[in-house]
Amino acid sequence: MRVMLTGAKGQVGQEMSRAFSERRIASEMAAMSRSEMDFTQREQVYGAVVGFEPQVIIHLGAMTAVDLCEEEPDSAYLANAISTRYLKQAARLVGAKMVYLSTDYVFDGHATQPYREWDATNPISVYGRSKLAGESELEPSDLVIRTSWVMGRYGKNILKTILGAAKGTSELRFVDDQIGSPTVAADLANAVISLVLEGHSGLFHLSNSGSLSWYELVRFIFGVIGADASRIVAIDSAELAMTRKAARPQYSVLDNCAWRLSGFATLPHYSEAVGSLALELWREM
Ligand SMILES: NC(=O)c1ccc[n+]([C@@H]2O[C@H](COP(=O)([O-])OP(=O)(O)OC[C@H]3O[C@@H](n4cnc5c(N)ncnc54)[C@H](OP(=O)(O)O)[C@@H]3O)[C@@H](O)[C@H]2O)c1
């Protein structure tokens, strides 16, 4: 299989490259970082795609800084929506299938039960709107995967921030009214590869099972590594409203309904997935 990845140096991109080589699947892989292809530049996208002639393009790269997207909406739409348009147009020229990673932030968070793939979207941030716009550039024969709260071995992520904070002594304040499902990047990468290999298309939600608030997640991680959780304080999102530009959905648990109904085994519970990753990273620190 000839596979092109975007966002190759991001946390999911690095995990995806690793998963492909571990599973010895991609006969040829073009893992594109920004220096190899700026996907906001149409000529660069066409040149790279037509030159490599991938069968599958996995578009992982994005402008992911949620608050920055609010400040720079044009940059967000360029990186998240227009890039997807350019890649899709180039993919058509070489007959490649597109795989696009999207987000739980396409929902407004007013639900009280996990969101299915067919539930109405209503993003409340520029990031969410621009990622949803990216989804709209694709066709039913492509693959769109929404995920949430990603954390892995590579790049910057909240798990590493939490582990770094566990080494300190100061009070830690985390919101207790934003509920979601963590997703370990390695589980996500392997699940995406399975969907690609089996030729699936359409919309899928993929996250580890189980859900909790950020406050509960930090307490859980502290428990796993044996750190003192008494300095973790639960706060309401309203307390952060002044300092955070973008609104976050209060409830964005994803029901991996299409995955489940397609016959795949439920992804591991976060306690297993995040627990073992947290321990592994903690021991390396
Ligand atoms: N992280 C999460 O919790 C989460 C949750 C739901 C969905 N997602 C989605 O999952 C995907 C992967 O996320 P991630 O956590 O791996 O993100 P990430 O670590 O922020 O990586 C994104 C990558 O995209 C690259 N990129 C940005 N603009 C680019 C451009 N114009 N040209 C080329 N490369 C560019 C970045 O390169 P530079 O390093 O050079 O900027 C970076 O390597 C994204 O589509 C994101 O929307 C993430």
The ligand as an SDF file (V2000), in Angstrom:
LIG
                    3D

 48 52  0  0  0  0  0  0  0  0999 V2000
   -5.0950   16.2000   20.2710 N   0  0  0  0  0  0  0  0  0  0  0  0
   -6.3700   15.9560   20.5160 C   0  0  0  0  0  0  0  0  0  0  0  0
   -6.8060   15.8660   21.6770 O   0  0  0  0  0  0  0  0  0  0  0  0
   -7.3340   15.7380   19.3740 C   0  0  0  0  0  0  0  0  0  0  0  0
   -8.6930   15.4970   19.6620 C   0  0  0  0  0  0  0  0  0  0  0  0
   -9.5750   15.2930   18.6070 C   0  0  0  0  0  0  0  0  0  0  0  0
   -9.1240   15.3580   17.3020 C   0  0  0  0  0  0  0  0  0  0  0  0
   -7.8280   15.6110   17.0430 N   0  0  0  0  0  0  0  0  0  0  0  0
   -7.3900   15.6800   15.6440 C   0  0  0  0  0  0  0  0  0  0  0  0
   -6.3830   14.6970   15.4530 O   0  0  0  0  0  0  0  0  0  0  0  0
   -5.4420   15.1400   14.4940 C   0  0  0  0  0  0  0  0  0  0  0  0
   -4.0380   14.9520   15.0360 C   0  0  0  0  0  0  0  0  0  0  0  0
   -3.9090   15.7080   16.2340 O   0  0  0  0  0  0  0  0  0  0  0  0
   -2.5410   15.7850   17.0230 P   0  0  0  0  0  0  0  0  0  0  0  0
   -2.8770   15.8160   18.4640 O   0  0  0  0  0  0  0  0  0  0  0  0
   -1.5730   14.7950   16.4910 O   0  0  0  0  0  0  0  0  0  0  0  0
   -2.0810   17.2510   16.6030 O   0  0  0  0  0  0  0  0  0  0  0  0
   -0.6560   17.9290   16.7600 P   0  0  0  0  0  0  0  0  0  0  0  0
    0.2160   17.1440   17.6660 O   0  0  0  0  0  0  0  0  0  0  0  0
   -0.9460   19.3700   17.0560 O   0  0  0  0  0  0  0  0  0  0  0  0
   -0.0570   17.7960   15.2980 O   0  0  0  0  0  0  0  0  0  0  0  0
   -0.5730   18.5270   14.2330 C   0  0  0  0  0  0  0  0  0  0  0  0
    0.4970   18.5610   13.1720 C   0  0  0  0  0  0  0  0  0  0  0  0
    0.0040   19.2860   12.0470 O   0  0  0  0  0  0  0  0  0  0  0  0
    1.0730   20.0140   11.5220 C   0  0  0  0  0  0  0  0  0  0  0  0
    0.6390   21.1500   10.7400 N   0  0  0  0  0  0  0  0  0  0  0  0
   -0.1160   22.1980   11.1500 C   0  0  0  0  0  0  0  0  0  0  0  0
   -0.2710   23.0800   10.1460 N   0  0  0  0  0  0  0  0  0  0  0  0
    0.4070   22.5640    9.0830 C   0  0  0  0  0  0  0  0  0  0  0  0
    0.6020   23.0010    7.7600 C   0  0  0  0  0  0  0  0  0  0  0  0
    0.0870   24.1650    7.3150 N   0  0  0  0  0  0  0  0  0  0  0  0
    1.3000   22.2250    6.9190 N   0  0  0  0  0  0  0  0  0  0  0  0
    1.8280   21.0590    7.3390 C   0  0  0  0  0  0  0  0  0  0  0  0
    1.7050   20.5850    8.6040 N   0  0  0  0  0  0  0  0  0  0  0  0
    0.9890   21.3470    9.4590 C   0  0  0  0  0  0  0  0  0  0  0  0
    1.8470   20.4790   12.7250 C   0  0  0  0  0  0  0  0  0  0  0  0
    3.1340   20.8430   12.3290 O   0  0  0  0  0  0  0  0  0  0  0  0
    4.0030   21.8940   13.1870 P   0  0  0  0  0  0  0  0  0  0  0  0
    4.4700   21.0990   14.3760 O   0  0  0  0  0  0  0  0  0  0  0  0
    5.0780   22.2840   12.2520 O   0  0  0  0  0  0  0  0  0  0  0  0
    3.0830   22.9940   13.5650 O   0  0  0  0  0  0  0  0  0  0  0  0
    1.7860   19.2630   13.6230 C   0  0  0  0  0  0  0  0  0  0  0  0
    2.8980   18.4130   13.4190 O   0  0  0  0  0  0  0  0  0  0  0  0
   -5.8200   16.5700   14.1530 C   0  0  0  0  0  0  0  0  0  0  0  0
   -6.4950   16.5810   12.9280 O   0  0  0  0  0  0  0  0  0  0  0  0
   -6.7430   17.0020   15.2680 C   0  0  0  0  0  0  0  0  0  0  0  0
   -7.6830   17.9650   14.8350 O   0  0  0  0  0  0  0  0  0  0  0  0
   -6.9060   15.8060   18.0480 C   0  0  0  0  0  0  0  0  0  0  0  0
  1  2  1  0
  2  3  2  0
  2  4  1  0
  4  5  1  0
  4 48  2  0
  5  6  2  0
  6  7  1  0
  7  8  2  0
  8  9  1  0
  8 48  1  0
  9 10  1  0
  9 46  1  0
 10 11  1  0
 11 12  1  0
 11 44  1  0
 12 13  1  0
 13 14  1  0
 14 15  2  0
 14 16  1  0
 14 17  1  0
 17 18  1  0
 18 19  2  0
 18 20  1  0
 18 21  1  0
 21 22  1  0
 22 23  1  0
 23 24  1  0
 23 42  1  0
 24 25  1  0
 25 26  1  0
 25 36  1  0
 26 27  1  0
 26 35  1  0
 27 28  2  0
 28 29  1  0
 29 30  1  0
 29 35  2  0
 30 31  1  0
 30 32  2  0
 32 33  1  0
 33 34  2  0
 34 35  1  0
 36 37  1  0
 36 42  1  0
 37 38  1  0
 38 39  2  0
 38 40  1  0
 38 41  1  0
 42 43  1  0
 44 45  1  0
 44 46  1  0
 46 47  1  0
M  CHG  2   8   1  16  -1
M  END
$$$$
